[in-house]
Amino acid sequence: MTGGEVPLVVCVSTDPAVRERLVSRVDDLGAVLVVNNLTELRTMLLSTATDGPTATDSRSPGGLTRLGDLLLDPVSTEVTWRGEALALTPLERETLLRLAGPPLRLWTYRQLFEAVWGGAYLGDRAALHATVKRLRRKLAALPNGPRVRTVRGAGYHLVSG
């Protein structure tokens, strides 16, 4: 680091003891950001962004993401299809939020795992595959809804129905 640069330490944990222990160890190093989950972190980071959505961006100023009739709210963590709430687990919801986030793109297994689970990807795709399988089943019930496609050996991407 040079000059006036200050490191930022980010802690994502629901366990208050872990958060307190981390803060006590690194508090004098610089800024410490402590959040309960990845949704809270994303909300904080998006709310501090200075640039607005672009023409190809499906994220509205309120942080909502729309993909056709699918509406994702990262703040309330609600996902709706044509106004009806979808019953998704937190992992399914976080996976869908990532896949639907603008711009739509291919997420490698590593990128998606690290973004959703928040840990280092060690090559085991079982948890990721299981979550995507459940999410696919729920999306398949939506007429003309989005679908999760696999790019063999690479990762996943979301396509409009």
Secondary structure, DSSP 8 states (H G I E B T S, - for coil): --TT---EEEEE-S-HHHHHHHHHHHTTTSEEEEESSHHHHHHHHHHT--S---TT--B-TTS-EEETTEEEETTTTEEEETTEE----HHHHHHHHHHHSSS---EEHHHHHHHHH-S---S--HHHHHHHHHHHHHHHTSTT--EEEEETTTEEEEE--
